[in-house]
Amino acid sequence: MADCSCGRSPTGKCVGWHSLSEEQYQEKKSVYDARQTAKSVTD
């Protein structure tokens, strides 16, 4: 994966979120954040 220059990637690597609308981006980010929270609770 290439480095992300759009600033939307939660990992710093391009995950293709640059082409999403703001609404789609917010939805993806919410899902990602929820998964990260659940993951940190189970670790």
Backbone torsions as a table, in degrees:
resi	resn	phi	psi	omega
1	MET	NA	145.1	178.8
2	ALA	-88.2	158.2	174.8
3	ASP	-63.3	148.4	-179.2
4	CYS	-94.0	128.5	178.4
5	SER	-107.8	-5.6	-177.6
6	CYS	-85.3	-18.2	178.0
7	GLY	86.8	2.5	-178.0
8	ARG	-92.7	-20.1	-176.3
9	SER	-70.6	129.9	178.8
10	PRO	-74.3	-15.1	-177.0
11	THR	-105.5	-11.6	-175.5
12	GLY	89.7	-9.6	176.3
13	LYS	-107.8	145.6	-176.4
14	CYS	-62.5	125.0	176.4
15	VAL	-120.9	12.0	175.0
16	GLY	84.3	10.1	-177.1
17	TRP	-78.1	-7.9	-178.5
18	HIS	-64.3	-25.0	-176.8
19	SER	-91.9	-1.4	-178.7
20	LEU	-79.3	151.3	171.8
21	SER	-69.7	166.6	-179.9
22	GLU	-59.6	-40.9	179.2
23	GLU	-63.5	-45.5	178.4
24	GLN	-63.5	-41.8	178.7
25	TYR	-59.8	-47.0	-179.4
26	GLN	-61.7	-38.6	178.4
27	GLU	-65.1	-47.6	179.0
28	LYS	-61.7	-41.5	-179.1
29	LYS	-65.1	-40.0	178.1
30	SER	-62.2	-43.7	178.6
31	VAL	-63.6	-45.2	179.7
32	TYR	-60.6	-47.2	-179.9
33	ASP	-61.1	-41.1	179.2
34	ALA	-63.9	-41.3	177.7
35	ARG	-64.6	-41.5	179.7
36	GLN	-64.8	-38.9	178.1
37	THR	-65.3	-45.5	179.0
38	ALA	-63.4	-39.8	179.7
39	LYS	-64.5	-41.3	-178.4
40	SER	-70.4	-27.1	178.1
41	VAL	-72.7	-36.6	-177.7
42	THR	-83.9	-14.1	-179.7
43	ASP	-79.0	NA	NA
